Amino acid sequence: MAKAMARHILVKTEAEAAALKKRIAAGEAFDVLARKYSTCPSGKKGGDLGEVRPGQMVRSIDQVIFKKALREVHGPVKSQFGYHLVQVFYRE
């Protein structure tokens, strides 16, 4: 079965997610911003979701983790929880 390692930042608004994505692109550390701004419990671990398998995450996040390019910051991605920035490290 496929698996991947990813991290994410979850915030309430699309504008907030877009602003954080710009800060990451400008060189700020993803994990530091996740600890400060993410509303998900994974934020305490720098947004680290650990190893995930298809179907473990909500569909919109699953699509990013298992179909989008590795090591890029994707998003904002909308889910019922808010807006996510997602980065995938590896997939097998």
HTML snippet that shows the backbone in 3Dmol.js (N, CA, C, O; Angstrom):
<script src="https://3Dmol.org/build/3Dmol-min.js"></script>
<div id="view" style="width:600px;height:400px;position:relative"></div>
<script>
const pdb = `
ATOM      1  N   MET A   1       0.838  -1.189   0.000  1.00  0.00           N
ATOM      2  CA  MET A   1       0.000   0.000   0.000  1.00  0.00           C
ATOM      3  C   MET A   1       0.883   1.254   0.000  1.00  0.00           C
ATOM      4  O   MET A   1       1.929   1.286   0.649  1.00  0.00           O
ATOM      5  N   ALA A   2       0.459   2.263  -0.719  1.00  0.00           N
ATOM      6  CA  ALA A   2       1.213   3.513  -0.803  1.00  0.00           C
ATOM      7  C   ALA A   2       1.301   4.184   0.557  1.00  0.00           C
ATOM      8  O   ALA A   2       0.420   4.041   1.404  1.00  0.00           O
ATOM      9  N   LYS A   3       2.391   4.922   0.741  1.00  0.00           N
ATOM     10  CA  LYS A   3       2.523   5.736   1.947  1.00  0.00           C
ATOM     11  C   LYS A   3       3.359   6.958   1.604  1.00  0.00           C
ATOM     12  O   LYS A   3       4.109   6.962   0.628  1.00  0.00           O
ATOM     13  N   ALA A   4       3.219   7.990   2.420  1.00  0.00           N
ATOM     14  CA  ALA A   4       3.943   9.233   2.176  1.00  0.00           C
ATOM     15  C   ALA A   4       4.233   9.904   3.513  1.00  0.00           C
ATOM     16  O   ALA A   4       3.579   9.626   4.518  1.00  0.00           O
ATOM     17  N   MET A   5       5.221  10.791   3.507  1.00  0.00           N
ATOM     18  CA  MET A   5       5.538  11.588   4.686  1.00  0.00           C
ATOM     19  C   MET A   5       5.299  13.041   4.329  1.00  0.00           C
ATOM     20  O   MET A   5       5.849  13.543   3.348  1.00  0.00           O
ATOM     21  N   ALA A   6       4.478  13.722   5.123  1.00  0.00           N
ATOM     22  CA  ALA A   6       4.105  15.096   4.803  1.00  0.00           C
ATOM     23  C   ALA A   6       3.996  15.940   6.066  1.00  0.00           C
ATOM     24  O   ALA A   6       3.968  15.426   7.184  1.00  0.00           O
ATOM     25  N   ARG A   7       3.937  17.256   5.850  1.00  0.00           N
ATOM     26  CA  ARG A   7       3.648  18.186   6.941  1.00  0.00           C
ATOM     27  C   ARG A   7       2.688  19.235   6.396  1.00  0.00           C
ATOM     28  O   ARG A   7       2.593  19.441   5.186  1.00  0.00           O
ATOM     29  N   HIS A   8       1.975  19.898   7.312  1.00  0.00           N
ATOM     30  CA  HIS A   8       1.024  20.911   6.860  1.00  0.00           C
ATOM     31  C   HIS A   8       0.846  21.999   7.907  1.00  0.00           C
ATOM     32  O   HIS A   8       1.201  21.844   9.075  1.00  0.00           O
ATOM     33  N   ILE A   9       0.285  23.095   7.443  1.00  0.00           N
ATOM     34  CA  ILE A   9      -0.134  24.194   8.307  1.00  0.00           C
ATOM     35  C   ILE A   9      -1.617  24.390   8.046  1.00  0.00           C
ATOM     36  O   ILE A   9      -2.035  24.494   6.893  1.00  0.00           O
ATOM     37  N   LEU A  10      -2.414  24.441   9.099  1.00  0.00           N
ATOM     38  CA  LEU A  10      -3.861  24.634   8.988  1.00  0.00           C
ATOM     39  C   LEU A  10      -4.230  25.965   9.619  1.00  0.00           C
ATOM     40  O   LEU A  10      -3.911  26.227  10.779  1.00  0.00           O
ATOM     41  N   VAL A  11      -4.911  26.809   8.836  1.00  0.00           N
ATOM     42  CA  VAL A  11      -5.386  28.103   9.334  1.00  0.00           C
ATOM     43  C   VAL A  11      -6.845  28.296   8.915  1.00  0.00           C
ATOM     44  O   VAL A  11      -7.376  27.527   8.114  1.00  0.00           O
ATOM     45  N   LYS A  12      -7.484  29.329   9.465  1.00  0.00           N
ATOM     46  CA  LYS A  12      -8.913  29.526   9.224  1.00  0.00           C
ATOM     47  C   LYS A  12      -9.252  30.135   7.866  1.00  0.00           C
ATOM     48  O   LYS A  12     -10.288  29.808   7.287  1.00  0.00           O
ATOM     49  N   THR A  13      -8.390  31.018   7.348  1.00  0.00           N
ATOM     50  CA  THR A  13      -8.760  31.732   6.122  1.00  0.00           C
ATOM     51  C   THR A  13      -7.777  31.474   4.978  1.00  0.00           C
ATOM     52  O   THR A  13      -6.605  31.168   5.193  1.00  0.00           O
ATOM     53  N   GLU A  14      -8.291  31.607   3.767  1.00  0.00           N
ATOM     54  CA  GLU A  14      -7.452  31.453   2.587  1.00  0.00           C
ATOM     55  C   GLU A  14      -6.381  32.547   2.540  1.00  0.00           C
ATOM     56  O   GLU A  14      -5.245  32.297   2.138  1.00  0.00           O
ATOM     57  N   ALA A  15      -6.757  33.761   2.956  1.00  0.00           N
ATOM     58  CA  ALA A  15      -5.802  34.880   2.953  1.00  0.00           C
ATOM     59  C   ALA A  15      -4.636  34.616   3.904  1.00  0.00           C
ATOM     60  O   ALA A  15      -3.486  34.916   3.586  1.00  0.00           O
ATOM     61  N   GLU A  16      -4.940  34.061   5.057  1.00  0.00           N
ATOM     62  CA  GLU A  16      -3.893  33.733   6.035  1.00  0.00           C
ATOM     63  C   GLU A  16      -2.946  32.669   5.471  1.00  0.00           C
ATOM     64  O   GLU A  16      -1.728  32.772   5.618  1.00  0.00           O
ATOM     65  N   ALA A  17      -3.511  31.654   4.829  1.00  0.00           N
ATOM     66  CA  ALA A  17      -2.690  30.601   4.223  1.00  0.00           C
ATOM     67  C   ALA A  17      -1.813  31.172   3.109  1.00  0.00           C
ATOM     68  O   ALA A  17      -0.637  30.825   3.003  1.00  0.00           O
ATOM     69  N   ALA A  18      -2.382  32.041   2.284  1.00  0.00           N
ATOM     70  CA  ALA A  18      -1.621  32.641   1.184  1.00  0.00           C
ATOM     71  C   ALA A  18      -0.474  33.505   1.726  1.00  0.00           C
ATOM     72  O   ALA A  18       0.624  33.499   1.169  1.00  0.00           O
ATOM     73  N   ALA A  19      -0.729  34.242   2.804  1.00  0.00           N
ATOM     74  CA  ALA A  19       0.312  35.077   3.411  1.00  0.00           C
ATOM     75  C   ALA A  19       1.449  34.217   3.970  1.00  0.00           C
ATOM     76  O   ALA A  19       2.622  34.565   3.829  1.00  0.00           O
ATOM     77  N   LEU A  20       1.100  33.100   4.600  1.00  0.00           N
ATOM     78  CA  LEU A  20       2.129  32.198   5.132  1.00  0.00           C
ATOM     79  C   LEU A  20       2.928  31.557   4.000  1.00  0.00           C
ATOM     80  O   LEU A  20       4.137  31.366   4.124  1.00  0.00           O
ATOM     81  N   LYS A  21       2.259  31.227   2.903  1.00  0.00           N
ATOM     82  CA  LYS A  21       2.958  30.629   1.761  1.00  0.00           C
ATOM     83  C   LYS A  21       3.996  31.609   1.206  1.00  0.00           C
ATOM     84  O   LYS A  21       5.097  31.204   0.833  1.00  0.00           O
ATOM     85  N   LYS A  22       3.645  32.888   1.154  1.00  0.00           N
ATOM     86  CA  LYS A  22       4.591  33.911   0.692  1.00  0.00           C
ATOM     87  C   LYS A  22       5.789  34.004   1.638  1.00  0.00           C
ATOM     88  O   LYS A  22       6.927  34.148   1.192  1.00  0.00           O
ATOM     89  N   ARG A  23       5.533  33.921   2.934  1.00  0.00           N
ATOM     90  CA  ARG A  23       6.623  33.990   3.916  1.00  0.00           C
ATOM     91  C   ARG A  23       7.565  32.794   3.771  1.00  0.00           C
ATOM     92  O   ARG A  23       8.781  32.939   3.902  1.00  0.00           O
ATOM     93  N   ILE A  24       7.005  31.618   3.503  1.00  0.00           N
ATOM     94  CA  ILE A  24       7.835  30.420   3.290  1.00  0.00           C
ATOM     95  C   ILE A  24       8.668  30.598   2.018  1.00  0.00           C
ATOM     96  O   ILE A  24       9.858  30.282   2.001  1.00  0.00           O
ATOM     97  N   ALA A  25       8.040  31.103   0.959  1.00  0.00           N
ATOM     98  CA  ALA A  25       8.750  31.332  -0.311  1.00  0.00           C
ATOM     99  C   ALA A  25       9.883  32.342  -0.131  1.00  0.00           C
ATOM    100  O   ALA A  25      10.889  32.286  -0.838  1.00  0.00           O
ATOM    101  N   ALA A  26       9.714  33.265   0.819  1.00  0.00           N
ATOM    102  CA  ALA A  26      10.737  34.289   1.079  1.00  0.00           C
ATOM    103  C   ALA A  26      11.848  33.769   1.990  1.00  0.00           C
ATOM    104  O   ALA A  26      12.805  34.486   2.281  1.00  0.00           O
ATOM    105  N   GLY A  27      11.717  32.509   2.441  1.00  0.00           N
ATOM    106  CA  GLY A  27      12.798  31.904   3.206  1.00  0.00           C
ATOM    107  C   GLY A  27      12.510  31.582   4.656  1.00  0.00           C
ATOM    108  O   GLY A  27      13.370  31.026   5.339  1.00  0.00           O
ATOM    109  N   GLU A  28      11.314  31.917   5.154  1.00  0.00           N
ATOM    110  CA  GLU A  28      10.993  31.564   6.538  1.00  0.00           C
ATOM    111  C   GLU A  28      10.766  30.057   6.645  1.00  0.00           C
ATOM    112  O   GLU A  28      10.336  29.412   5.688  1.00  0.00           O
ATOM    113  N   ALA A  29      11.058  29.516   7.804  1.00  0.00           N
ATOM    114  CA  ALA A  29      10.992  28.071   8.012  1.00  0.00           C
ATOM    115  C   ALA A  29       9.548  27.589   8.183  1.00  0.00           C
ATOM    116  O   ALA A  29       8.794  28.118   9.000  1.00  0.00           O
ATOM    117  N   PHE A  30       9.183  26.579   7.398  1.00  0.00           N
ATOM    118  CA  PHE A  30       7.845  25.976   7.442  1.00  0.00           C
ATOM    119  C   PHE A  30       7.512  25.543   8.865  1.00  0.00           C
ATOM    120  O   PHE A  30       6.440  25.867   9.377  1.00  0.00           O
ATOM    121  N   ASP A  31       8.424  24.813   9.506  1.00  0.00           N
ATOM    122  CA  ASP A  31       8.131  24.264  10.831  1.00  0.00           C
ATOM    123  C   ASP A  31       7.939  25.355  11.883  1.00  0.00           C
ATOM    124  O   ASP A  31       7.102  25.206  12.773  1.00  0.00           O
ATOM    125  N   VAL A  32       8.695  26.441  11.796  1.00  0.00           N
ATOM    126  CA  VAL A  32       8.555  27.545  12.754  1.00  0.00           C
ATOM    127  C   VAL A  32       7.185  28.207  12.582  1.00  0.00           C
ATOM    128  O   VAL A  32       6.506  28.505  13.565  1.00  0.00           O
ATOM    129  N   LEU A  33       6.786  28.435  11.333  1.00  0.00           N
ATOM    130  CA  LEU A  33       5.473  29.035  11.071  1.00  0.00           C
ATOM    131  C   LEU A  33       4.344  28.089  11.480  1.00  0.00           C
ATOM    132  O   LEU A  33       3.312  28.541  11.976  1.00  0.00           O
ATOM    133  N   ALA A  34       4.526  26.791  11.279  1.00  0.00           N
ATOM    134  CA  ALA A  34       3.510  25.816  11.697  1.00  0.00           C
ATOM    135  C   ALA A  34       3.320  25.850  13.211  1.00  0.00           C
ATOM    136  O   ALA A  34       2.190  25.829  13.698  1.00  0.00           O
ATOM    137  N   ARG A  35       4.422  25.902  13.952  1.00  0.00           N
ATOM    138  CA  ARG A  35       4.323  25.951  15.418  1.00  0.00           C
ATOM    139  C   ARG A  35       3.579  27.205  15.887  1.00  0.00           C
ATOM    140  O   ARG A  35       2.834  27.163  16.867  1.00  0.00           O
ATOM    141  N   LYS A  36       3.785  28.300  15.190  1.00  0.00           N
ATOM    142  CA  LYS A  36       3.209  29.573  15.609  1.00  0.00           C
ATOM    143  C   LYS A  36       1.761  29.758  15.160  1.00  0.00           C
ATOM    144  O   LYS A  36       0.949  30.305  15.906  1.00  0.00           O
ATOM    145  N   TYR A  37       1.429  29.307  13.942  1.00  0.00           N
ATOM    146  CA  TYR A  37       0.125  29.648  13.362  1.00  0.00           C
ATOM    147  C   TYR A  37      -0.854  28.498  13.149  1.00  0.00           C
ATOM    148  O   TYR A  37      -2.060  28.737  13.082  1.00  0.00           O
ATOM    149  N   SER A  38      -0.379  27.261  13.042  1.00  0.00           N
ATOM    150  CA  SER A  38      -1.280  26.162  12.707  1.00  0.00           C
ATOM    151  C   SER A  38      -2.264  25.876  13.840  1.00  0.00           C
ATOM    152  O   SER A  38      -1.889  25.844  15.012  1.00  0.00           O
ATOM    153  N   THR A  39      -3.534  25.668  13.470  1.00  0.00           N
ATOM    154  CA  THR A  39      -4.557  25.344  14.460  1.00  0.00           C
ATOM    155  C   THR A  39      -4.702  23.834  14.653  1.00  0.00           C
ATOM    156  O   THR A  39      -5.506  23.386  15.471  1.00  0.00           O
ATOM    157  N   CYS A  40      -3.933  23.055  13.908  1.00  0.00           N
ATOM    158  CA  CYS A  40      -3.953  21.593  14.027  1.00  0.00           C
ATOM    159  C   CYS A  40      -2.999  21.171  15.142  1.00  0.00           C
ATOM    160  O   CYS A  40      -1.958  21.803  15.324  1.00  0.00           O
ATOM    161  N   PRO A  41      -3.327  20.118  15.893  1.00  0.00           N
ATOM    162  CA  PRO A  41      -2.395  19.632  16.918  1.00  0.00           C
ATOM    163  C   PRO A  41      -1.000  19.307  16.366  1.00  0.00           C
ATOM    164  O   PRO A  41      -0.017  19.356  17.105  1.00  0.00           O
ATOM    165  N   SER A  42      -0.909  18.973  15.068  1.00  0.00           N
ATOM    166  CA  SER A  42       0.397  18.685  14.467  1.00  0.00           C
ATOM    167  C   SER A  42       1.289  19.924  14.434  1.00  0.00           C
ATOM    168  O   SER A  42       2.501  19.806  14.253  1.00  0.00           O
ATOM    169  N   GLY A  43       0.713  21.094  14.605  1.00  0.00           N
ATOM    170  CA  GLY A  43       1.485  22.324  14.625  1.00  0.00           C
ATOM    171  C   GLY A  43       2.583  22.300  15.679  1.00  0.00           C
ATOM    172  O   GLY A  43       3.660  22.861  15.476  1.00  0.00           O
ATOM    173  N   LYS A  44       2.308  21.652  16.798  1.00  0.00           N
ATOM    174  CA  LYS A  44       3.298  21.544  17.884  1.00  0.00           C
ATOM    175  C   LYS A  44       4.557  20.799  17.426  1.00  0.00           C
ATOM    176  O   LYS A  44       5.638  20.979  17.987  1.00  0.00           O
ATOM    177  N   LYS A  45       4.395  19.961  16.399  1.00  0.00           N
ATOM    178  CA  LYS A  45       5.531  19.202  15.843  1.00  0.00           C
ATOM    179  C   LYS A  45       5.993  19.813  14.526  1.00  0.00           C
ATOM    180  O   LYS A  45       6.527  19.107  13.671  1.00  0.00           O
ATOM    181  N   GLY A  46       5.796  21.097  14.357  1.00  0.00           N
ATOM    182  CA  GLY A  46       6.202  21.764  13.129  1.00  0.00           C
ATOM    183  C   GLY A  46       5.348  21.392  11.933  1.00  0.00           C
ATOM    184  O   GLY A  46       5.772  21.540  10.787  1.00  0.00           O
ATOM    185  N   GLY A  47       4.146  20.909  12.200  1.00  0.00           N
ATOM    186  CA  GLY A  47       3.227  20.516  11.136  1.00  0.00           C
ATOM    187  C   GLY A  47       3.400  19.083  10.662  1.00  0.00           C
ATOM    188  O   GLY A  47       2.709  18.645   9.742  1.00  0.00           O
ATOM    189  N   ASP A  48       4.315  18.352  11.281  1.00  0.00           N
ATOM    190  CA  ASP A  48       4.642  16.985  10.855  1.00  0.00           C
ATOM    191  C   ASP A  48       3.439  16.058  11.017  1.00  0.00           C
ATOM    192  O   ASP A  48       2.923  15.880  12.120  1.00  0.00           O
ATOM    193  N   LEU A  49       3.001  15.473   9.907  1.00  0.00           N
ATOM    194  CA  LEU A  49       1.899  14.506   9.927  1.00  0.00           C
ATOM    195  C   LEU A  49       2.409  13.079  10.042  1.00  0.00           C
ATOM    196  O   LEU A  49       1.627  12.142  10.202  1.00  0.00           O
ATOM    197  N   GLY A  50       3.738  12.919   9.959  1.00  0.00           N
ATOM    198  CA  GLY A  50       4.308  11.578   9.985  1.00  0.00           C
ATOM    199  C   GLY A  50       4.005  10.851   8.687  1.00  0.00           C
ATOM    200  O   GLY A  50       3.766  11.464   7.647  1.00  0.00           O
ATOM    201  N   GLU A  51       4.020   9.537   8.776  1.00  0.00           N
ATOM    202  CA  GLU A  51       3.753   8.730   7.588  1.00  0.00           C
ATOM    203  C   GLU A  51       2.252   8.503   7.475  1.00  0.00           C
ATOM    204  O   GLU A  51       1.611   8.058   8.427  1.00  0.00           O
ATOM    205  N   VAL A  52       1.702   8.805   6.322  1.00  0.00           N
ATOM    206  CA  VAL A  52       0.262   8.631   6.107  1.00  0.00           C
ATOM    207  C   VAL A  52       0.012   7.720   4.910  1.00  0.00           C
ATOM    208  O   VAL A  52       0.848   7.588   4.016  1.00  0.00           O
ATOM    209  N   ARG A  53      -1.148   7.105   4.921  1.00  0.00           N
ATOM    210  CA  ARG A  53      -1.569   6.222   3.829  1.00  0.00           C
ATOM    211  C   ARG A  53      -2.823   6.808   3.186  1.00  0.00           C
ATOM    212  O   ARG A  53      -3.531   7.596   3.814  1.00  0.00           O
ATOM    213  N   PRO A  54      -3.102   6.430   1.940  1.00  0.00           N
ATOM    214  CA  PRO A  54      -4.301   6.950   1.274  1.00  0.00           C
ATOM    215  C   PRO A  54      -5.548   6.699   2.122  1.00  0.00           C
ATOM    216  O   PRO A  54      -5.735   5.612   2.669  1.00  0.00           O
ATOM    217  N   GLY A  55      -6.394   7.722   2.221  1.00  0.00           N
ATOM    218  CA  GLY A  55      -7.639   7.591   2.975  1.00  0.00           C
ATOM    219  C   GLY A  55      -7.540   8.032   4.418  1.00  0.00           C
ATOM    220  O   GLY A  55      -8.568   8.177   5.078  1.00  0.00           O
ATOM    221  N   GLN A  56      -6.333   8.252   4.937  1.00  0.00           N
ATOM    222  CA  GLN A  56      -6.190   8.684   6.333  1.00  0.00           C
ATOM    223  C   GLN A  56      -6.536  10.156   6.517  1.00  0.00           C
ATOM    224  O   GLN A  56      -7.024  10.558   7.573  1.00  0.00           O
ATOM    225  N   MET A  57      -6.284  10.950   5.494  1.00  0.00           N
ATOM    226  CA  MET A  57      -6.536  12.383   5.565  1.00  0.00           C
ATOM    227  C   MET A  57      -7.825  12.693   4.805  1.00  0.00           C
ATOM    228  O   MET A  57      -8.326  11.855   4.055  1.00  0.00           O
ATOM    229  N   VAL A  58      -8.359  13.901   5.001  1.00  0.00           N
ATOM    230  CA  VAL A  58      -9.536  14.295   4.219  1.00  0.00           C
ATOM    231  C   VAL A  58      -9.166  14.283   2.735  1.00  0.00           C
ATOM    232  O   VAL A  58      -7.995  14.425   2.381  1.00  0.00           O
ATOM    233  N   ARG A  59     -10.153  14.117   1.884  1.00  0.00           N
ATOM    234  CA  ARG A  59      -9.921  13.904   0.453  1.00  0.00           C
ATOM    235  C   ARG A  59      -9.048  14.990  -0.194  1.00  0.00           C
ATOM    236  O   ARG A  59      -8.132  14.672  -0.952  1.00  0.00           O
ATOM    237  N   SER A  60      -9.321  16.252   0.096  1.00  0.00           N
ATOM    238  CA  SER A  60      -8.565  17.327  -0.561  1.00  0.00           C
ATOM    239  C   SER A  60      -7.079  17.274  -0.203  1.00  0.00           C
ATOM    240  O   SER A  60      -6.233  17.592  -1.038  1.00  0.00           O
ATOM    241  N   ILE A  61      -6.758  16.878   1.019  1.00  0.00           N
ATOM    242  CA  ILE A  61      -5.360  16.777   1.445  1.00  0.00           C
ATOM    243  C   ILE A  61      -4.740  15.499   0.881  1.00  0.00           C
ATOM    244  O   ILE A  61      -3.585  15.499   0.454  1.00  0.00           O
ATOM    245  N   ASP A  62      -5.506  14.424   0.882  1.00  0.00           N
ATOM    246  CA  ASP A  62      -5.064  13.159   0.276  1.00  0.00           C
ATOM    247  C   ASP A  62      -4.625  13.368  -1.176  1.00  0.00           C
ATOM    248  O   ASP A  62      -3.603  12.833  -1.606  1.00  0.00           O
ATOM    249  N   GLN A  63      -5.406  14.150  -1.925  1.00  0.00           N
ATOM    250  CA  GLN A  63      -5.093  14.414  -3.336  1.00  0.00           C
ATOM    251  C   GLN A  63      -3.731  15.091  -3.473  1.00  0.00           C
ATOM    252  O   GLN A  63      -2.959  14.756  -4.372  1.00  0.00           O
ATOM    253  N   VAL A  64      -3.436  16.033  -2.595  1.00  0.00           N
ATOM    254  CA  VAL A  64      -2.144  16.725  -2.638  1.00  0.00           C
ATOM    255  C   VAL A  64      -1.029  15.758  -2.274  1.00  0.00           C
ATOM    256  O   VAL A  64      -0.028  15.662  -2.984  1.00  0.00           O
ATOM    257  N   ILE A  65      -1.201  15.044  -1.176  1.00  0.00           N
ATOM    258  CA  ILE A  65      -0.137  14.165  -0.674  1.00  0.00           C
ATOM    259  C   ILE A  65       0.227  13.082  -1.684  1.00  0.00           C
ATOM    260  O   ILE A  65       1.404  12.755  -1.841  1.00  0.00           O
ATOM    261  N   PHE A  66      -0.759  12.527  -2.365  1.00  0.00           N
ATOM    262  CA  PHE A  66      -0.474  11.383  -3.227  1.00  0.00           C
ATOM    263  C   PHE A  66      -0.420  11.699  -4.723  1.00  0.00           C
ATOM    264  O   PHE A  66      -0.176  10.802  -5.530  1.00  0.00           O
ATOM    265  N   LYS A  67      -0.648  12.973  -5.110  1.00  0.00           N
ATOM    266  CA  LYS A  67      -0.622  13.291  -6.542  1.00  0.00           C
ATOM    267  C   LYS A  67       0.246  14.477  -6.924  1.00  0.00           C
ATOM    268  O   LYS A  67       0.659  14.574  -8.080  1.00  0.00           O
ATOM    269  N   LYS A  68       0.536  15.374  -6.009  1.00  0.00           N
ATOM    270  CA  LYS A  68       1.278  16.601  -6.353  1.00  0.00           C
ATOM    271  C   LYS A  68       2.784  16.395  -6.206  1.00  0.00           C
ATOM    272  O   LYS A  68       3.245  15.412  -5.627  1.00  0.00           O
ATOM    273  N   ALA A  69       3.537  17.360  -6.750  1.00  0.00           N
ATOM    274  CA  ALA A  69       5.004  17.290  -6.736  1.00  0.00           C
ATOM    275  C   ALA A  69       5.560  17.275  -5.318  1.00  0.00           C
ATOM    276  O   ALA A  69       5.010  17.896  -4.409  1.00  0.00           O
ATOM    277  N   LEU A  70       6.657  16.555  -5.153  1.00  0.00           N
ATOM    278  CA  LEU A  70       7.333  16.463  -3.853  1.00  0.00           C
ATOM    279  C   LEU A  70       8.087  17.755  -3.544  1.00  0.00           C
ATOM    280  O   LEU A  70       8.510  18.483  -4.441  1.00  0.00           O
ATOM    281  N   ARG A  71       8.239  18.013  -2.250  1.00  0.00           N
ATOM    282  CA  ARG A  71       9.054  19.103  -1.695  1.00  0.00           C
ATOM    283  C   ARG A  71       8.574  20.520  -2.000  1.00  0.00           C
ATOM    284  O   ARG A  71       9.205  21.484  -1.566  1.00  0.00           O
ATOM    285  N   GLU A  72       7.493  20.667  -2.722  1.00  0.00           N
ATOM    286  CA  GLU A  72       6.913  21.995  -2.962  1.00  0.00           C
ATOM    287  C   GLU A  72       5.859  22.260  -1.892  1.00  0.00           C
ATOM    288  O   GLU A  72       5.289  21.327  -1.328  1.00  0.00           O
ATOM    289  N   VAL A  73       5.607  23.536  -1.619  1.00  0.00           N
ATOM    290  CA  VAL A  73       4.530  23.899  -0.697  1.00  0.00           C
ATOM    291  C   VAL A  73       3.275  24.120  -1.535  1.00  0.00           C
ATOM    292  O   VAL A  73       3.221  25.037  -2.354  1.00  0.00           O
ATOM    293  N   HIS A  74       2.273  23.278  -1.326  1.00  0.00           N
ATOM    294  CA  HIS A  74       1.022  23.331  -2.083  1.00  0.00           C
ATOM    295  C   HIS A  74      -0.061  24.005  -1.257  1.00  0.00           C
ATOM    296  O   HIS A  74      -0.113  23.851  -0.037  1.00  0.00           O
ATOM    297  N   GLY A  75      -0.913  24.744  -1.925  1.00  0.00           N
ATOM    298  CA  GLY A  75      -2.029  25.356  -1.237  1.00  0.00           C
ATOM    299  C   GLY A  75      -2.107  26.840  -1.527  1.00  0.00           C
ATOM    300  O   GLY A  75      -1.297  27.381  -2.280  1.00  0.00           O
ATOM    301  N   PRO A  76      -3.071  27.483  -0.934  1.00  0.00           N
ATOM    302  CA  PRO A  76      -4.021  26.987   0.055  1.00  0.00           C
ATOM    303  C   PRO A  76      -4.964  25.913  -0.516  1.00  0.00           C
ATOM    304  O   PRO A  76      -5.470  26.026  -1.632  1.00  0.00           O
ATOM    305  N   VAL A  77      -5.172  24.885   0.285  1.00  0.00           N
ATOM    306  CA  VAL A  77      -6.075  23.785  -0.056  1.00  0.00           C
ATOM    307  C   VAL A  77      -7.213  23.822   0.961  1.00  0.00           C
ATOM    308  O   VAL A  77      -6.972  23.763   2.167  1.00  0.00           O
ATOM    309  N   LYS A  78      -8.454  23.921   0.475  1.00  0.00           N
ATOM    310  CA  LYS A  78      -9.610  24.032   1.363  1.00  0.00           C
ATOM    311  C   LYS A  78     -10.085  22.654   1.811  1.00  0.00           C
ATOM    312  O   LYS A  78     -10.132  21.709   1.024  1.00  0.00           O
ATOM    313  N   SER A  79     -10.431  22.562   3.083  1.00  0.00           N
ATOM    314  CA  SER A  79     -11.103  21.375   3.625  1.00  0.00           C
ATOM    315  C   SER A  79     -12.176  21.869   4.592  1.00  0.00           C
ATOM    316  O   SER A  79     -12.326  23.073   4.796  1.00  0.00           O
ATOM    317  N   GLN A  80     -12.913  20.945   5.182  1.00  0.00           N
ATOM    318  CA  GLN A  80     -13.932  21.361   6.144  1.00  0.00           C
ATOM    319  C   GLN A  80     -13.306  21.953   7.408  1.00  0.00           C
ATOM    320  O   GLN A  80     -14.011  22.560   8.214  1.00  0.00           O
ATOM    321  N   PHE A  81     -12.004  21.788   7.593  1.00  0.00           N
ATOM    322  CA  PHE A  81     -11.317  22.297   8.784  1.00  0.00           C
ATOM    323  C   PHE A  81     -10.746  23.696   8.595  1.00  0.00           C
ATOM    324  O   PHE A  81     -10.460  24.387   9.573  1.00  0.00           O
ATOM    325  N   GLY A  82     -10.576  24.120   7.339  1.00  0.00           N
ATOM    326  CA  GLY A  82      -9.985  25.421   7.047  1.00  0.00           C
ATOM    327  C   GLY A  82      -9.134  25.331   5.791  1.00  0.00           C
ATOM    328  O   GLY A  82      -9.469  24.622   4.843  1.00  0.00           O
ATOM    329  N   TYR A  83      -8.024  26.065   5.802  1.00  0.00           N
ATOM    330  CA  TYR A  83      -7.129  26.101   4.649  1.00  0.00           C
ATOM    331  C   TYR A  83      -5.759  25.571   5.032  1.00  0.00           C
ATOM    332  O   TYR A  83      -5.211  25.924   6.076  1.00  0.00           O
ATOM    333  N   HIS A  84      -5.218  24.725   4.178  1.00  0.00           N
ATOM    334  CA  HIS A  84      -3.965  24.043   4.460  1.00  0.00           C
ATOM    335  C   HIS A  84      -2.869  24.456   3.484  1.00  0.00           C
ATOM    336  O   HIS A  84      -3.123  24.759   2.318  1.00  0.00           O
ATOM    337  N   LEU A  85      -1.647  24.459   4.000  1.00  0.00           N
ATOM    338  CA  LEU A  85      -0.441  24.453   3.155  1.00  0.00           C
ATOM    339  C   LEU A  85       0.159  23.082   3.396  1.00  0.00           C
ATOM    340  O   LEU A  85       0.297  22.669   4.548  1.00  0.00           O
ATOM    341  N   VAL A  86       0.515  22.373   2.350  1.00  0.00           N
ATOM    342  CA  VAL A  86       0.972  20.995   2.463  1.00  0.00           C
ATOM    343  C   VAL A  86       2.309  20.831   1.744  1.00  0.00           C
ATOM    344  O   VAL A  86       2.495  21.326   0.632  1.00  0.00           O
ATOM    345  N   GLN A  87       3.232  20.132   2.395  1.00  0.00           N
ATOM    346  CA  GLN A  87       4.516  19.818   1.781  1.00  0.00           C
ATOM    347  C   GLN A  87       4.752  18.315   1.950  1.00  0.00           C
ATOM    348  O   GLN A  87       4.650  17.780   3.054  1.00  0.00           O
ATOM    349  N   VAL A  88       5.067  17.651   0.848  1.00  0.00           N
ATOM    350  CA  VAL A  88       5.294  16.207   0.859  1.00  0.00           C
ATOM    351  C   VAL A  88       6.775  15.946   0.685  1.00  0.00           C
ATOM    352  O   VAL A  88       7.402  16.470  -0.235  1.00  0.00           O
ATOM    353  N   PHE A  89       7.339  15.127   1.578  1.00  0.00           N
ATOM    354  CA  PHE A  89       8.766  14.808   1.519  1.00  0.00           C
ATOM    355  C   PHE A  89       9.073  13.606   0.662  1.00  0.00           C
ATOM    356  O   PHE A  89      10.003  13.635  -0.144  1.00  0.00           O
ATOM    357  N   TYR A  90       8.303  12.547   0.828  1.00  0.00           N
ATOM    358  CA  TYR A  90       8.489  11.368  -0.011  1.00  0.00           C
ATOM    359  C   TYR A  90       7.193  10.607  -0.121  1.00  0.00           C
ATOM    360  O   TYR A  90       6.263  10.792   0.664  1.00  0.00           O
ATOM    361  N   ARG A  91       7.158   9.752  -1.109  1.00  0.00           N
ATOM    362  CA  ARG A  91       5.989   8.912  -1.335  1.00  0.00           C
ATOM    363  C   ARG A  91       6.507   7.618  -1.917  1.00  0.00           C
ATOM    364  O   ARG A  91       7.411   7.621  -2.752  1.00  0.00           O
ATOM    365  N   GLU A  92       5.940   6.520  -1.481  1.00  0.00           N
ATOM    366  CA  GLU A  92       6.333   5.213  -2.052  1.00  0.00           C
ATOM    367  C   GLU A  92       5.140   4.316  -2.237  1.00  0.00           C
ATOM    368  O   GLU A  92       5.284   3.186  -2.703  1.00  0.00           O
TER     369      GLU A  92
END
`;
const viewer = $3Dmol.createViewer("view");
viewer.addModel(pdb, "pdb");
viewer.setStyle({}, {cartoon: {color: "spectrum"}});
viewer.zoomTo();
viewer.render();
</script>
